[in-house]
Amino acid sequence: MEVRLSDGRVIALEVVGDRAAMPVLLCHGLADSRLAAHWFRQTATDLGLCVIAPDRPGTGGSDRRRLSQLADWTAEAEQLLDALGVSSAAVLGVSGGGPFAAACAARIPGRVRSLMLVAALGLPEWPTDGMASGERLSLTLARHAPDFSGWSLDRLAALARRRPELFLRLAATAQPDVDIRALQEPDMRESFLSCFVEAFRAGSWGVAQDLRVLTRPWGFDLGSITVPTWVRQGGADTTVPVHHARRYAAAIPGANLEIYPGQGHFSVLSQPQDVLAAFVE
């Protein structure tokens, strides 16, 4: 599905679940895409929710728009909600999408009912101890050369298209055993592959922009978030260290923190009902 904004640009999005039900705006991860919504399709239907997942500018099927800082994306989110006739939504941010979700809660609180952050990447100044060395190196490189970092990930997407098994072996490097097992499950494996490849459908520009704004000042204060907030994290995550979740919970007033011992970055999403159920409790 596509939505055309007032300036003529197109946002590509997926909508799953009950379209007449409470909307949940899903902010996909880094090098990810709107196709992540399909992971939540059955659960959204079962719980009576409507998950709306847009591709960010230049990613997947969405047209490019340069963001000066991460918080600028909230204008995009607000225009999308307007185009869909949605007055307010719960917002779910996963991994690198967490900061974009938090920005919505901070900058357009009247449009956000509640916020859920799952394995969310933290502020660029937060320590990276506990993060796998490859992930840490990628973020360090992205601070100085986001275009090159985006291009490097695009080369991995090309590998994923040609030799998916080799790509998955590389992706599992330095992941905890629980995540390696999760990525061996057919449904999660196919979701991960399809989302990653789709992110680079139009090249690396969109992912490079995400890297640029994620690794520079975001343009909003986590302490200004006042909506009900949940922070969920796997205790064995080596992609985003567990102390990032604790810092989010400490920075956002009243946030509810839940650490899942033994779960990793991917396995923490293996039961999507555990994520979406909070929005209907």
C-alpha positions as CSV (number, residue, x, y, z in Angstrom):
1,M,0.0,0.0,0.0
2,E,1.1,3.6,-0.7
3,V,0.2,6.9,0.7
4,R,0.9,10.1,-1.3
5,L,1.7,13.1,0.9
6,S,0.8,16.8,0.1
7,D,4.3,17.4,-1.3
8,G,3.8,14.5,-3.8
9,R,6.2,12.1,-2.1
10,V,5.1,8.5,-1.6
11,I,5.3,6.5,1.7
12,A,5.1,2.7,1.3
13,L,3.4,0.9,4.2
14,E,1.9,-2.3,5.3
15,V,-1.3,-2.5,7.3
16,V,-2.2,-5.8,9.1
17,G,-4.8,-6.9,11.6
18,D,-8.3,-5.4,12.0
19,R,-8.3,-2.1,10.1
20,A,-11.2,-0.8,12.2
21,A,-9.4,-1.5,15.4
22,M,-7.0,0.5,17.6
23,P,-4.0,1.5,15.4
24,V,-0.4,0.7,16.3
25,L,2.3,2.6,14.4
26,L,5.3,0.2,14.0
27,C,8.7,1.8,13.6
28,H,10.9,-0.8,11.9
29,G,14.5,-1.4,12.8
30,L,17.7,-0.4,11.0
31,A,18.2,-2.1,7.7
32,D,14.6,-3.3,8.0
33,S,11.4,-2.4,6.3
34,R,7.6,-2.2,6.5
35,L,7.4,-5.9,5.9
36,A,8.2,-6.4,9.6
37,A,4.4,-5.8,10.1
38,H,3.7,-9.3,8.8
39,W,5.4,-10.8,11.8
40,F,2.6,-9.3,13.9
41,R,-0.3,-10.1,11.5
42,Q,-2.0,-13.0,13.3
43,T,-1.4,-11.5,16.7
44,A,-2.9,-8.1,15.7
45,T,-5.9,-9.9,14.3
46,D,-6.3,-12.0,17.5
47,L,-6.0,-9.0,19.8
48,G,-8.1,-6.6,17.7
49,L,-5.3,-4.3,16.7
50,C,-4.3,-2.6,13.4
51,V,-0.6,-2.5,12.9
52,I,0.6,0.2,10.5
53,A,4.2,0.0,9.4
54,P,5.7,2.6,7.0
55,D,9.1,2.5,5.3
56,R,11.2,5.5,6.4
57,P,12.4,8.0,3.7
58,G,14.5,6.3,1.0
59,T,14.0,2.8,2.6
60,G,12.0,0.1,0.8
61,G,9.3,1.7,-1.3
62,S,9.3,5.2,0.3
63,D,10.5,8.2,-1.6
64,R,13.6,10.1,-0.2
65,R,13.4,13.0,2.1
66,R,16.5,14.3,3.9
67,L,16.2,14.5,7.6
68,S,18.4,17.1,9.4
69,Q,18.0,15.1,12.7
70,L,16.1,12.1,13.8
71,A,13.2,14.0,15.3
72,D,12.4,15.4,11.9
73,W,10.8,12.1,11.0
74,T,7.9,12.8,13.3
75,A,6.5,15.2,10.7
76,E,6.4,12.3,8.3
77,A,4.6,10.1,10.9
78,E,2.1,12.9,11.6
79,Q,1.3,13.3,7.9
80,L,0.9,9.6,7.5
81,L,-1.6,9.4,10.4
82,D,-3.4,12.4,8.8
83,A,-3.6,10.7,5.4
84,L,-5.0,7.5,7.0
85,G,-7.5,9.4,9.1
86,V,-5.9,8.2,12.4
87,S,-6.2,10.7,15.2
88,S,-3.9,8.9,17.6
89,A,-2.0,5.5,17.8
90,A,0.0,3.4,20.1
91,V,3.6,3.4,18.9
92,L,6.0,0.4,18.8
93,G,9.7,0.8,18.1
94,V,12.0,-2.2,17.5
95,S,15.8,-2.0,17.6
96,G,16.9,0.9,15.5
97,G,13.3,2.0,15.2
98,G,13.1,2.6,18.9
99,P,14.5,6.1,18.8
100,F,12.0,7.0,16.0
101,A,9.1,5.8,18.1
102,A,10.4,7.7,21.1
103,A,10.7,10.8,19.0
104,C,7.0,10.5,18.2
105,A,6.1,10.3,21.9
106,A,8.2,13.3,22.7
107,R,7.4,15.6,19.7
108,I,3.8,14.7,18.8
109,P,2.4,13.5,22.2
110,G,-1.2,14.3,21.2
111,R,-1.0,11.7,18.5
112,V,0.6,9.0,20.7
113,R,-1.5,6.9,23.1
114,S,1.3,4.8,24.5
115,L,4.9,3.7,23.6
116,M,6.6,0.3,23.5
117,L,10.3,0.1,23.0
118,V,11.7,-3.4,22.2
119,A,15.5,-3.9,22.1
120,A,15.8,-0.2,21.3
121,L,19.1,1.3,20.3
122,G,20.1,4.0,22.7
123,L,21.5,7.5,22.4
124,P,24.8,7.9,20.6
125,E,26.6,8.9,23.7
126,W,25.5,5.9,25.7
127,P,28.3,3.3,26.3
128,T,28.4,0.3,24.0
129,D,30.0,-2.2,26.4
130,G,28.1,-5.5,26.0
131,M,27.6,-4.9,22.3
132,A,29.2,-7.3,19.8
133,S,32.4,-5.9,18.4
134,G,31.0,-5.9,14.9
135,E,28.0,-3.9,15.9
136,R,30.1,-1.5,17.9
137,L,32.5,-1.0,14.9
138,S,29.5,-0.4,12.6
139,L,28.1,2.4,14.8
140,T,31.6,4.0,15.2
141,L,32.1,3.9,11.4
142,A,28.5,5.3,10.8
143,R,29.3,8.4,13.0
144,H,32.0,9.3,10.5
145,A,30.9,7.7,7.2
146,P,27.2,6.8,7.2
147,D,27.1,6.6,3.4
148,F,29.9,4.0,3.4
149,S,28.2,2.1,6.2
150,G,24.9,2.1,4.3
151,W,26.7,0.9,1.2
152,S,28.4,-1.9,3.1
153,L,25.0,-3.1,4.4
154,D,23.7,-2.9,0.8
155,R,26.4,-5.4,-0.2
156,L,25.1,-7.7,2.5
157,A,21.6,-7.3,1.1
158,A,23.0,-8.4,-2.3
159,L,24.5,-11.4,-0.7
160,A,21.2,-12.2,1.0
161,R,19.5,-12.2,-2.4
162,R,22.1,-14.5,-4.0
163,R,23.2,-16.7,-1.1
164,P,20.8,-16.5,1.8
165,E,22.4,-19.3,3.8
166,L,25.8,-17.6,3.7
167,F,24.2,-14.3,4.6
168,L,22.5,-15.9,7.6
169,R,25.7,-17.4,8.8
170,L,27.4,-14.1,8.7
171,A,24.5,-12.4,10.4
172,A,24.7,-14.9,13.2
173,T,28.3,-14.1,14.0
174,A,28.7,-13.1,17.6
175,Q,25.0,-13.6,18.3
176,P,24.0,-15.6,21.4
177,D,22.9,-19.2,20.8
178,V,19.3,-18.2,21.5
179,D,19.3,-15.8,18.6
180,I,21.0,-18.3,16.3
181,R,18.3,-20.8,17.1
182,A,15.6,-18.1,16.6
183,L,17.0,-17.3,13.1
184,Q,16.9,-21.0,12.2
185,E,13.1,-21.1,12.7
186,P,11.6,-20.9,9.2
187,D,9.1,-18.1,9.9
188,M,11.7,-15.8,11.6
189,R,14.3,-16.7,9.0
190,E,12.1,-15.7,6.1
191,S,10.9,-12.5,7.9
192,F,14.5,-11.4,8.6
193,L,15.6,-12.1,5.0
194,S,12.7,-10.4,3.3
195,C,12.8,-7.3,5.5
196,F,16.5,-6.9,5.1
197,V,16.5,-7.3,1.3
198,E,13.4,-5.0,1.0
199,A,15.2,-2.2,3.0
200,F,17.7,-1.8,0.1
201,R,15.2,-2.1,-2.8
202,A,16.1,1.4,-4.0
203,G,19.7,1.3,-2.8
204,S,21.5,2.3,0.4
205,W,20.5,5.9,0.7
206,G,17.7,5.4,3.2
207,V,19.6,3.1,5.5
208,A,22.6,5.4,5.3
209,Q,20.3,8.3,6.4
210,D,19.0,6.2,9.3
211,L,22.6,5.6,10.4
212,R,23.5,9.3,10.1
213,V,20.6,10.5,12.3
214,L,20.9,7.6,14.8
215,T,24.5,8.4,15.5
216,R,24.1,12.2,15.9
217,P,22.0,14.2,18.4
218,W,18.4,13.1,18.0
219,G,16.7,16.5,18.6
220,F,14.5,15.6,21.5
221,D,14.6,14.8,25.2
222,L,13.6,11.4,26.5
223,G,12.6,13.0,29.7
224,S,9.9,15.0,28.0
225,I,7.9,11.8,27.2
226,T,4.8,11.6,29.3
227,V,2.7,8.8,27.6
228,P,2.6,5.3,29.2
229,T,5.8,3.6,28.2
230,W,7.0,0.0,28.2
231,V,10.7,-0.9,27.7
232,R,11.4,-4.6,26.8
233,Q,14.8,-6.2,26.4
234,G,16.4,-9.6,26.1
235,G,19.0,-10.0,28.9
236,A,21.4,-11.9,26.5
237,D,21.2,-9.3,23.6
238,T,24.5,-8.6,22.0
239,T,23.2,-6.3,19.3
240,V,21.8,-3.7,21.7
241,P,23.2,-4.0,25.2
242,V,20.8,-4.5,28.0
243,H,21.9,-1.4,29.8
244,H,20.4,0.7,27.0
245,A,17.0,-0.6,28.1
246,R,17.8,0.4,31.7
247,R,18.8,3.8,30.6
248,Y,15.6,4.3,28.6
249,A,13.6,3.3,31.6
250,A,15.5,5.7,33.9
251,A,15.2,8.6,31.4
252,I,11.5,8.3,30.6
253,P,9.3,9.2,33.5
254,G,7.2,6.3,34.8
255,A,8.5,3.8,32.2
256,N,7.9,0.1,32.9
257,L,11.0,-2.0,32.4
258,E,11.0,-5.7,31.7
259,I,14.2,-7.7,31.1
260,Y,13.7,-11.2,29.7
261,P,16.6,-13.3,31.1
262,G,18.2,-15.5,28.4
263,Q,16.5,-13.8,25.5
264,G,18.4,-12.1,22.7
265,H,17.8,-9.5,20.1
266,F,15.7,-11.7,17.8
267,S,14.4,-14.2,20.2
268,V,12.7,-11.6,22.3
269,L,10.3,-11.1,19.4
270,S,9.6,-14.8,18.9
271,Q,6.3,-14.4,20.7
272,P,4.7,-11.3,19.2
273,Q,1.7,-11.6,21.5
274,D,4.0,-10.7,24.4
275,V,4.7,-7.4,22.7
276,L,1.3,-6.4,21.4
277,A,-0.7,-7.5,24.5
278,A,0.4,-4.5,26.5
279,F,-1.6,-2.3,24.2
280,V,-4.9,-3.9,25.1
281,E,-4.4,-4.6,28.8
